[in-house]
Amino acid sequence: MQKRVVVITGSSDGIGAELARQLAREHGQQLGLCLAARNPVMLEQVAQQCRELGSECLVVPTDVSDQEQCRQLIHRAITHFSRMDVLINNAGKSAQALLNDVKDLSWYEDLMRVNFWGSVWCTHAALPYLQQSKGSIVAVSSLAGLIGVPGRNAYSATKFAMNGFFEALRAELKEAGVSVTIAYPGVVATAIRYRGYNADGVAAGSSGLKEDGAMSVEQCARLIISGMNQRQRDVVMSAKGKLGRWLKLLLPGLVEKMALAALKQEVRPR
């Protein structure tokens, strides 16, 4: 039997690393993993954990904000495994800043290159192989891509862009038999927000969101894998997110109040 081959970007820690471990635990020797992120040491640690679970792992250090590196990632995966069944676009960067506090908008462009263009470039390079296998594309978006979150305007913009791209692509690929699943996590207990940009374009070092009741990374990964396996269109990961999605159409003012309430006092608009 041919191995199921899965490429995961942003897989050195957090959601991506947990996706790799859970898939390796589920499929063992029948799985080939291509793990991509910027940190080769952390990538190799995750790969070794997956190898111990029986899966074959290829480590490809990749910065998805560089189009050529995205192309090389897919080329390396195909050269090594000769096929691809799933592409999980998980790489991403967070940001927390009020527009009024931002002096230099250049980091907005950097954020878009990572969160949006990185997923577009990887998907474009992988598409011929996913069509051959009638495989699956997973885009890890955010609830901030369904509802604009104050203090997260740049981040929300990148995720809204992702959603539009992958919704359109889903329709384009329907006849080709390639599924597109968009996952919408809320607050997940990872370090992404602490490394995200602040108004000055440097690592924030703290989260601007209330994190009591944050979803565990294990549960988040389980929900994404379940949605992927069932070839679901969308995986919205919280009751508030599901409710807010529909309330936004009926009571947009109420949804804005709910979004403001999700922020800590120190990052609310003055």
Secondary structure in CASP SS format (residue, H / E / C, confidence):
PFRMAT SS
TARGET T0000
AUTHOR 0000-0000-0000
METHOD secondary structure of the structure
MODEL  1
M C 1.00
Q C 1.00
K C 1.00
R E 1.00
V E 1.00
V E 1.00
V E 1.00
I E 1.00
T E 1.00
G C 1.00
S C 1.00
S C 1.00
D C 1.00
G H 1.00
I H 1.00
G H 1.00
A H 1.00
E H 1.00
L H 1.00
A H 1.00
R H 1.00
Q H 1.00
L H 1.00
A H 1.00
R H 1.00
E H 1.00
H H 1.00
G H 1.00
Q H 1.00
Q H 1.00
L E 1.00
G E 1.00
L E 1.00
C E 1.00
L E 1.00
A E 1.00
A E 1.00
R C 1.00
N C 1.00
P H 1.00
V H 1.00
M H 1.00
L H 1.00
E H 1.00
Q H 1.00
V H 1.00
A H 1.00
Q H 1.00
Q H 1.00
C H 1.00
R H 1.00
E H 1.00
L C 1.00
G C 1.00
S C 1.00
E E 1.00
C E 1.00
L E 1.00
V E 1.00
V E 1.00
P E 1.00
T C 1.00
D C 1.00
V C 1.00
S C 1.00
D C 1.00
Q H 1.00
E H 1.00
Q H 1.00
C H 1.00
R H 1.00
Q H 1.00
L H 1.00
I H 1.00
H H 1.00
R H 1.00
A H 1.00
I H 1.00
T H 1.00
H H 1.00
F H 1.00
S C 1.00
R C 1.00
M C 1.00
D C 1.00
V E 1.00
L E 1.00
I E 1.00
N E 1.00
N C 1.00
A C 1.00
G C 1.00
K C 1.00
S C 1.00
A E 1.00
Q C 1.00
A E 1.00
L C 1.00
L H 1.00
N H 1.00
D H 1.00
V C 1.00
K C 1.00
D C 1.00
L C 1.00
S H 1.00
W H 1.00
Y H 1.00
E H 1.00
D H 1.00
L H 1.00
M H 1.00
R H 1.00
V H 1.00
N H 1.00
F H 1.00
W H 1.00
G H 1.00
S H 1.00
V H 1.00
W H 1.00
C H 1.00
T H 1.00
H H 1.00
A H 1.00
A H 1.00
L H 1.00
P H 1.00
Y H 1.00
L H 1.00
Q H 1.00
Q H 1.00
S H 1.00
K C 1.00
G C 1.00
S E 1.00
I E 1.00
V E 1.00
A E 1.00
V E 1.00
S C 1.00
S C 1.00
L H 1.00
A H 1.00
G H 1.00
L C 1.00
I C 1.00
G C 1.00
V C 1.00
P C 1.00
G C 1.00
R E 1.00
N H 1.00
A H 1.00
Y H 1.00
S H 1.00
A H 1.00
T H 1.00
K H 1.00
F H 1.00
A H 1.00
M H 1.00
N H 1.00
G H 1.00
F H 1.00
F H 1.00
E H 1.00
A H 1.00
L H 1.00
R H 1.00
A H 1.00
E H 1.00
L H 1.00
K C 1.00
E C 1.00
A C 1.00
G C 1.00
V C 1.00
S E 1.00
V E 1.00
T E 1.00
I E 1.00
A E 1.00
Y E 1.00
P C 1.00
G C 1.00
V C 1.00
V E 1.00
A C 1.00
T C 1.00
A C 1.00
I H 1.00
R H 1.00
Y H 1.00
R H 1.00
G C 1.00
Y E 1.00
N C 1.00
A C 1.00
D C 1.00
G C 1.00
V C 1.00
A E 1.00
A C 1.00
G C 1.00
S C 1.00
S C 1.00
G C 1.00
L E 1.00
K C 1.00
E C 1.00
D C 1.00
G C 1.00
A C 1.00
M E 1.00
S C 1.00
V H 1.00
E H 1.00
Q H 1.00
C H 1.00
A H 1.00
R H 1.00
L H 1.00
I H 1.00
I H 1.00
S H 1.00
G H 1.00
M H 1.00
N H 1.00
Q C 1.00
R C 1.00
Q C 1.00
R C 1.00
D E 1.00
V E 1.00
V E 1.00
M C 1.00
S C 1.00
A H 1.00
K H 1.00
G H 1.00
K H 1.00
L H 1.00
G H 1.00
R H 1.00
W H 1.00
L H 1.00
K H 1.00
L H 1.00
L H 1.00
L C 1.00
P H 1.00
G H 1.00
L H 1.00
V H 1.00
E H 1.00
K H 1.00
M H 1.00
A H 1.00
L H 1.00
A H 1.00
A C 1.00
L E 1.00
K C 1.00
Q H 1.00
E H 1.00
V H 1.00
R C 1.00
P C 1.00
R C 1.00
END
